[in-house]
Amino acid sequence: MATADPRILLAALGDLKAESERWSVVATDTMADATAIQRQAVQSAQDAQRRALLAQTQAEDDRDRVEATRRAAETLLDRCQAAKVNADEMLGQCRIATSEAEKTLHFWQEELKAALEWLARAQARLARAQEDLRQAERMLAAAEMELSHARSRLAACQSNKERRNCNSERAAVNAAAAHVAIAKEQIHLAQLEVQAAEEEVRQAEARVACCRKAVGHAESALRHARSVQSHAETAVIEIERALEYVQATLGFLERAEADIEREEAVAAEMVSIVREIHHWVREAEQQRLKADDLTEAAQRLLLSGCRELAHRMDQLYQINRPALSRAL
């Protein structure tokens, strides 16, 4: 019967042996691929772990830097606020000093004006006194000339034997002498007035010089006060600007902290994912090892089976040889 033909069985066993050998090759290649993939998976997991740890470390470093920056910014904010208080106080004092310097300058300017007016009056007085002195000197010269003439007439009268008395001439001499005495007194009074006027001029000039010096000092003090006030105003502006920068920095730090929180969350998620990856890599390694053991056992069984198939095929071939010989 066809079903009992050894050649059919021999062909079937040959196909089974060839298929078994192909399976062995495929199984070996598959396990080699699985081993390579497992190594790649382990390497990828290790790389992912390093990246996760780096991300976590970076997040921690960023957190430390932001916290340090926040502490520095808060310290700077406290200093700027204290500096602002001091600068405002200094500016207030500078404004008071400037106001006092302006009042002082105005006072000495008024004093200088009054001193110049006094000097003008004293100089006018001196001019009048000098003119009065010159007038008194002219009056004295005229009185002395009149006295000289009166004495000449008295002498002529006294030498004239026809004259019985010289009362009128003597009276004229006495009157002229009285005029000379009056003129001398007026000169003395005029000289005293000139001296007094000269002294007043000296005092007025000294007062003017003093007031001018005081005005110069007051102007210098006012310039210095205004300069200091300007610097104080600039300091206040700069401190206010610094406060704005510090407050803006604190705002940036708040946003940075929010970013770091997200960064930390991502890093924590990465670490969690890496842990899960390592779990599945270990699980895969265990499954691969089991598969490797099973494949090795299967290979041993396959080898034994192939030997058995070869033996059976050889027996079938020997059985089938007479049939083959008759066919020839």
C-alpha positions as CSV (number, residue, x, y, z in Angstrom):
1,M,0.0,0.0,0.0
2,A,1.1,3.6,-0.6
3,T,0.9,4.4,3.1
4,A,3.4,1.6,3.8
5,D,5.9,2.7,1.2
6,P,9.2,3.4,3.0
7,R,10.1,6.0,0.5
8,I,7.2,8.2,1.6
9,L,8.1,7.9,5.2
10,L,11.8,8.5,4.4
11,A,10.9,11.7,2.5
12,A,8.7,12.9,5.4
13,L,11.4,12.2,7.9
14,G,13.9,14.0,5.7
15,D,11.6,17.0,5.6
16,L,11.2,16.9,9.4
17,K,14.9,16.7,9.9
18,A,15.5,19.6,7.6
19,E,12.8,21.7,9.3
20,S,14.2,20.8,12.7
21,E,17.7,22.0,11.6
22,R,16.2,25.2,10.3
23,W,14.4,25.7,13.6
24,S,17.6,25.2,15.4
25,V,19.3,27.9,13.3
26,V,16.4,30.2,13.7
27,A,16.2,29.6,17.4
28,T,19.9,30.2,17.8
29,D,19.7,33.5,15.8
30,T,16.6,34.5,17.7
31,M,18.3,34.0,21.1
32,A,21.4,35.9,19.8
33,D,19.1,38.7,18.7
34,A,17.3,38.6,22.0
35,T,20.6,38.7,23.9
36,A,21.7,41.7,21.8
37,I,18.4,43.5,22.3
38,Q,18.6,42.7,26.0
39,R,22.1,44.3,26.1
40,Q,20.8,47.3,24.2
41,A,17.8,47.5,26.6
42,V,20.1,47.4,29.6
43,Q,22.4,50.1,28.1
44,S,19.4,52.2,27.2
45,A,18.0,51.8,30.7
46,Q,21.4,52.8,32.2
47,D,21.5,55.8,29.9
48,A,18.0,56.7,30.9
49,Q,19.0,56.4,34.5
50,R,22.0,58.6,34.0
51,R,19.9,61.2,32.3
52,A,17.2,61.0,35.0
53,L,19.9,61.4,37.7
54,L,21.5,64.2,35.8
55,A,18.1,65.9,35.4
56,Q,17.4,65.4,39.1
57,T,20.8,66.7,40.1
58,Q,20.4,69.6,37.7
59,A,17.0,70.4,39.2
60,E,18.5,70.3,42.7
61,D,21.4,72.5,41.7
62,D,18.9,74.9,40.0
63,R,16.9,74.9,43.2
64,D,20.0,75.7,45.3
65,R,21.1,78.4,43.0
66,V,17.6,80.0,42.9
67,E,17.3,79.8,46.7
68,A,20.8,81.4,47.1
69,T,19.9,84.1,44.6
70,R,16.6,84.7,46.4
71,R,18.4,85.0,49.8
72,A,20.9,87.5,48.2
73,A,18.1,89.4,46.5
74,E,16.1,89.6,49.8
75,T,19.2,90.8,51.6
76,L,19.8,93.4,48.8
77,L,16.1,94.4,49.0
78,D,16.5,95.0,52.8
79,R,19.6,97.1,52.2
80,C,18.0,99.0,49.4
81,Q,15.0,99.8,51.5
82,A,17.3,101.0,54.4
83,A,19.3,103.0,51.9
84,K,16.1,104.5,50.5
85,V,15.1,105.6,54.0
86,N,18.5,107.1,54.7
87,A,18.6,108.8,51.2
88,D,15.1,110.3,51.8
89,E,16.3,111.6,55.2
90,M,19.5,112.9,53.7
91,L,17.6,114.6,50.8
92,G,15.2,116.2,53.4
93,Q,18.2,117.5,55.3
94,C,19.8,118.8,52.1
95,R,16.7,120.6,51.2
96,I,16.6,122.3,54.6
97,A,20.3,123.2,54.3
98,T,19.6,124.6,50.8
99,S,16.7,126.7,52.1
100,E,18.8,127.9,55.0
101,A,21.7,128.8,52.6
102,E,19.2,130.7,50.4
103,K,17.9,132.6,53.4
104,T,21.5,133.3,54.6
105,L,22.5,134.6,51.1
106,H,19.4,136.8,50.9
107,F,20.1,138.2,54.4
108,W,23.7,139.1,53.5
109,Q,22.6,140.5,50.1
110,E,20.2,142.8,52.0
111,E,23.0,143.6,54.4
112,L,25.4,144.4,51.5
113,K,22.7,146.6,50.0
114,A,22.3,148.5,53.3
115,A,26.1,148.8,53.7
116,L,26.4,150.2,50.2
117,E,23.7,152.7,50.9
118,W,25.4,153.6,54.2
119,L,28.7,154.0,52.3
120,A,27.1,156.3,49.7
121,R,25.7,158.4,52.6
122,A,29.0,158.5,54.4
123,Q,30.8,159.5,51.1
124,A,28.2,162.2,50.5
125,R,28.7,163.4,54.1
126,L,32.5,163.4,53.6
127,A,32.1,165.4,50.4
128,R,29.9,167.9,52.2
129,A,32.3,168.1,55.1
130,Q,35.3,168.7,52.8
131,E,33.3,171.4,51.0
132,D,32.4,173.0,54.3
133,L,36.1,172.9,55.3
134,R,37.1,174.6,52.1
135,Q,34.4,177.2,52.6
136,A,35.6,177.9,56.2
137,E,39.2,178.2,55.0
138,R,38.1,180.8,52.4
139,M,36.1,182.6,55.1
140,L,39.2,182.6,57.3
141,A,41.4,184.0,54.6
142,A,38.9,186.8,53.9
143,A,38.6,187.5,57.7
144,E,42.4,187.6,58.1
145,M,42.7,189.9,55.1
146,E,40.0,192.2,56.5
147,L,41.8,192.1,59.9
148,S,45.0,193.1,58.1
149,H,43.3,196.0,56.4
150,A,41.7,197.1,59.7
151,R,45.0,197.1,61.4
152,S,46.6,199.1,58.7
153,R,43.9,201.7,58.9
154,L,44.3,201.8,62.7
155,A,48.0,202.2,62.4
156,A,47.5,205.0,59.9
157,C,45.0,206.7,62.2
158,Q,47.3,206.5,65.2
159,S,50.2,208.0,63.2
160,N,48.0,210.9,62.0
161,K,48.4,213.7,64.5
162,E,45.4,215.5,63.2
163,R,43.2,212.7,64.4
164,R,42.1,212.9,68.0
165,N,40.8,209.3,68.4
166,C,40.8,206.1,66.4
167,N,37.8,204.5,67.9
168,S,36.2,203.5,64.7
169,E,39.4,202.0,63.3
170,R,39.9,200.2,66.6
171,A,36.4,198.9,66.5
172,A,36.9,197.7,63.0
173,V,40.1,195.8,64.1
174,N,38.1,194.2,66.9
175,A,35.3,193.2,64.6
176,A,37.8,191.8,62.1
177,A,39.5,189.9,64.8
178,A,36.2,188.5,66.0
179,H,35.5,187.4,62.4
180,V,38.9,185.6,62.3
181,A,38.1,183.8,65.5
182,I,34.7,182.7,64.2
183,A,36.3,181.5,61.0
184,K,38.9,179.5,62.9
185,E,36.2,178.0,65.0
186,Q,34.3,177.1,61.9
187,I,37.4,175.5,60.4
188,H,37.9,173.5,63.6
189,L,34.3,172.3,63.4
190,A,34.6,171.5,59.7
191,Q,37.8,169.5,60.4
192,L,36.1,167.5,63.1
193,E,33.2,166.8,60.7
194,V,35.7,165.7,58.0
195,Q,37.4,163.4,60.5
196,A,34.0,162.0,61.6
197,A,32.9,161.6,58.0
198,E,36.2,159.9,57.1
199,E,35.8,157.5,60.0
200,E,32.2,156.7,58.9
201,V,33.4,156.1,55.4
202,R,36.1,153.7,56.7
203,Q,33.5,151.9,58.9
204,A,31.0,151.7,55.9
205,E,33.8,150.4,53.6
206,A,34.7,147.8,56.2
207,R,31.0,146.9,56.5
208,V,30.7,146.6,52.7
209,A,33.9,144.4,52.5
210,C,32.5,142.2,55.3
211,C,29.1,141.9,53.7
212,R,30.7,141.1,50.3
213,K,32.8,138.5,51.9
214,A,29.8,137.1,53.7
215,V,27.8,137.1,50.4
216,G,30.7,135.2,48.7
217,H,30.7,132.6,51.5
218,A,26.9,132.4,51.4
219,E,27.0,131.9,47.6
220,S,29.6,129.2,47.9
221,A,27.6,127.5,50.7
222,L,24.5,127.7,48.5
223,R,26.3,126.2,45.5
224,H,27.6,123.4,47.7
225,A,24.2,122.8,49.3
226,R,22.6,122.6,45.8
227,S,25.3,120.3,44.6
228,V,24.8,118.0,47.6
229,Q,21.0,118.2,47.1
230,S,21.4,117.2,43.5
231,H,23.6,114.3,44.4
232,A,21.1,113.3,47.1
233,E,18.2,113.4,44.5
234,T,20.3,111.3,42.1
235,A,21.0,108.8,44.9
236,V,17.3,108.6,45.7
237,I,16.5,108.0,42.0
238,E,19.3,105.3,41.7
239,I,18.1,103.6,44.9
240,E,14.5,103.6,43.6
241,R,15.8,102.1,40.3
242,A,17.7,99.5,42.2
243,L,14.6,98.6,44.2
244,E,12.7,98.2,41.0
245,Y,15.5,95.9,39.7
246,V,15.5,93.8,42.9
247,Q,11.7,93.5,42.9
248,A,11.8,92.5,39.3
249,T,14.5,89.9,40.1
250,L,12.3,88.5,42.9
251,G,9.5,88.3,40.4
252,F,11.8,86.4,38.0
253,L,12.8,84.1,40.8
254,E,9.2,83.3,41.6
255,R,8.7,82.2,38.0
256,A,12.0,80.4,38.1
257,E,10.9,78.5,41.2
258,A,7.7,77.5,39.4
259,D,9.8,76.3,36.5
260,I,12.1,74.4,38.9
261,E,9.0,72.8,40.5
262,R,8.0,71.6,37.0
263,E,11.6,70.5,36.4
264,E,11.7,68.6,39.6
265,A,8.3,67.0,38.7
266,V,9.7,66.0,35.3
267,A,12.9,64.6,36.9
268,A,10.9,62.7,39.5
269,E,8.7,61.3,36.7
270,M,11.8,60.3,34.8
271,V,13.2,58.6,37.8
272,S,9.9,56.7,38.3
273,I,9.8,55.7,34.6
274,V,13.5,54.6,34.8
275,R,12.7,52.5,37.8
276,E,9.8,50.9,35.9
277,I,12.1,50.4,32.9
278,H,14.7,48.7,35.1
279,H,12.0,46.5,36.5
280,W,10.8,45.4,33.0
281,V,14.4,45.1,31.8
282,R,15.1,42.8,34.8
283,E,11.9,40.9,34.1
284,A,12.9,40.6,30.4
285,E,16.3,39.4,31.4
286,Q,14.7,36.7,33.5
287,Q,12.4,35.7,30.7
288,R,15.3,35.7,28.3
289,L,17.3,33.5,30.6
290,K,14.3,31.2,30.9
291,A,13.9,31.2,27.1
292,D,17.7,30.6,26.8
293,D,17.4,27.6,29.1
294,L,14.4,26.3,27.3
295,T,16.1,26.9,23.9
296,E,19.2,25.1,25.1
297,A,17.0,22.2,26.3
298,A,15.1,22.2,23.0
299,Q,18.4,22.2,21.1
300,R,19.6,19.2,23.1
301,L,16.3,17.4,22.4
302,L,16.5,18.5,18.8
303,L,20.0,17.2,18.5
304,S,18.9,13.9,20.0
305,G,15.9,13.8,17.8
306,C,17.9,14.6,14.7
307,R,20.2,11.7,15.6
308,E,17.3,9.5,16.1
309,L,15.8,10.7,12.8
310,A,19.1,10.1,11.0
311,H,19.2,6.6,12.5
312,R,15.6,5.8,11.5
313,M,16.1,7.2,8.1
314,D,19.2,5.1,7.7
315,Q,17.2,2.0,8.7
316,L,14.4,3.0,6.3
317,Y,17.0,3.5,3.6
318,Q,18.4,0.0,4.2
319,I,14.9,-1.4,4.1
320,N,14.1,0.4,1.0
321,R,17.3,-0.6,-0.8
322,P,16.0,-3.9,-2.3
323,A,13.0,-2.0,-3.6
324,L,15.3,0.5,-5.2
325,S,17.5,-2.3,-6.7
326,R,14.4,-4.0,-8.2
327,A,13.4,-0.7,-9.6
328,L,16.7,-0.4,-11.3
